Amino acid sequence: MICDKDCLHCKYPDCINDELDLADYQELDWLEKEIILPKTEAQRQKVARKKAYYEANREKVAAYMKAYREENRDKIAAYMKAYREENRDKIAARKKAYQEANRDKIAAQQKAYREANRDKINQRKRERYQQKKAAPGGATPESGKA
């Protein structure tokens, strides 16, 4: 890799590193929170009060949040869709970093699921095989080749 990712002191007039990974996003978030826009003492006290209130009224807050989500399901779904579209690279970097860091854990969970649901998985495979066999030309309806 040619780029040393020291963007503040970049030696290239036209940056050659146009992709950010999870570490870059985390560093940018840290810079923004701690250096560019640090919290004031009043903001820190407000956060502490909110945390104490939430701890004291956990059930009440959870019930309120559940009711809000049920009433505004479409609004929340639209917001999340827009967020995912705007932050596709950031989400992909976070997912890739998690998968690399937890490769063994994920493999163990998948293996446990396959062992626990072996009959259900085999039944689905048999059904797909029968559909493929019954379809003209051997194409399945969901493959789009029929």
C-alpha positions in Angstrom: 0.0 0.0 0.0 1.4 3.4 -1.0 -0.9 5.5 1.1 0.0 5.9 4.8 -3.5 7.2 5.6 -2.2 10.3 7.3 -4.8 12.5 5.6 -4.0 15.6 7.6 -0.4 15.6 6.2 -1.1 13.9 2.8 1.9 14.1 0.5 -0.3 13.6 -2.6 -2.1 16.6 -4.1 -4.8 14.3 -5.4 -5.6 11.7 -2.8 -5.0 8.2 -4.0 -6.9 6.6 -1.1 -10.6 7.0 -1.9 -11.9 4.2 0.3 -12.3 4.4 4.0 -12.3 1.3 6.3 -13.8 0.9 9.7 -10.8 2.2 11.5 -10.9 5.4 9.4 -14.6 5.9 10.3 -13.9 5.4 13.9 -11.0 7.8 13.9 -13.1 10.5 12.1 -15.9 10.0 14.7 -13.5 10.3 17.5 -11.9 13.5 16.1 -15.3 15.0 15.6 -16.5 14.2 19.1 -13.4 14.9 21.1 -11.5 17.6 19.1 -13.8 19.4 16.8 -17.1 19.4 18.8 -16.2 18.4 22.4 -19.1 18.2 24.9 -19.4 21.0 27.4 -19.8 20.4 31.1 -23.5 21.2 30.8 -23.9 18.6 28.1 -22.2 16.0 30.2 -24.4 16.7 33.1 -27.5 16.5 30.9 -26.3 13.0 29.7 -25.8 11.9 33.3 -29.3 13.0 34.3 -30.8 11.2 31.3 -28.9 8.1 32.1 -30.1 8.2 35.8 -33.7 8.8 34.7 -33.6 5.9 32.3 -32.1 3.5 35.0 -34.8 4.6 37.5 -37.7 4.3 34.9 -36.6 1.5 32.6 -40.0 -0.2 32.2 -41.8 3.1 31.7 -39.3 4.2 29.0 -39.4 0.8 27.3 -43.2 0.9 27.1 -43.2 4.4 25.7 -40.6 3.5 23.1 -42.5 0.4 22.0 -45.7 2.3 21.6 -43.9 5.0 19.6 -42.3 2.4 17.3 -45.7 0.7 16.6 -47.3 4.1 15.8 -44.5 5.3 13.6 -43.4 2.1 11.9 -43.5 3.5 8.3 -41.7 6.7 9.3 -38.9 4.7 11.1 -38.6 2.3 8.1 -38.2 5.1 5.7 -35.6 6.8 7.9 -33.6 3.6 8.2 -33.7 2.9 4.5 -32.4 6.4 3.7 -29.7 6.0 6.4 -28.6 2.7 4.9 -28.4 4.2 1.4 -26.4 7.2 2.6 -24.0 5.1 4.7 -23.6 2.0 2.6 -19.8 2.1 2.7 -19.6 2.7 6.5 -22.1 -0.1 7.2 -20.2 -2.5 4.9 -16.9 -1.7 6.6 -18.4 -2.2 10.0 -19.9 -5.6 8.9 -16.6 -6.7 7.3 -14.6 -5.8 10.4 -17.0 -7.7 12.7 -17.0 -10.8 10.5 -13.2 -10.8 10.4 -12.9 -10.3 14.1 -15.5 -13.0 15.0 -15.0 -15.5 12.2 -14.8 -18.5 14.7 -17.8 -17.4 16.7 -19.9 -17.0 13.5 -18.8 -20.4 12.2 -19.7 -22.0 15.5 -23.2 -20.4 15.5 -23.8 -21.5 11.9 -22.7 -25.1 12.7 -24.9 -25.2 15.8 -27.9 -23.9 13.8 -27.4 -26.5 11.0 -27.1 -29.3 13.6 -30.2 -28.1 15.5 -32.3 -27.7 12.3 -30.9 -30.4 10.2 -34.4 -31.9 9.4 -35.9 -28.6 8.4 -32.9 -27.7 6.2 -33.0 -31.1 4.5 -36.8 -30.8 3.9 -36.3 -27.4 2.2 -33.6 -28.9 0.0 -35.9 -31.7 -1.0 -38.7 -29.3 -1.8 -36.4 -27.1 -4.0 -35.1 -30.2 -5.7 -38.7 -31.4 -6.4 -39.6 -27.9 -7.7 -36.6 -27.8 -10.0 -37.3 -31.4 -11.2 -40.9 -30.6 -11.9 -40.3 -27.2 -13.7 -39.8 -27.4 -17.5 -36.1 -27.1 -18.4 -35.1 -27.8 -14.8 -35.4 -24.1 -13.8 -36.9 -23.0 -10.6 -39.6 -20.4 -10.4 -37.5 -18.2 -8.1 -34.4 -18.4 -10.3 -36.1 -16.3 -13.0 -35.2 -18.8 -15.7 -38.7 -20.3 -16.1 
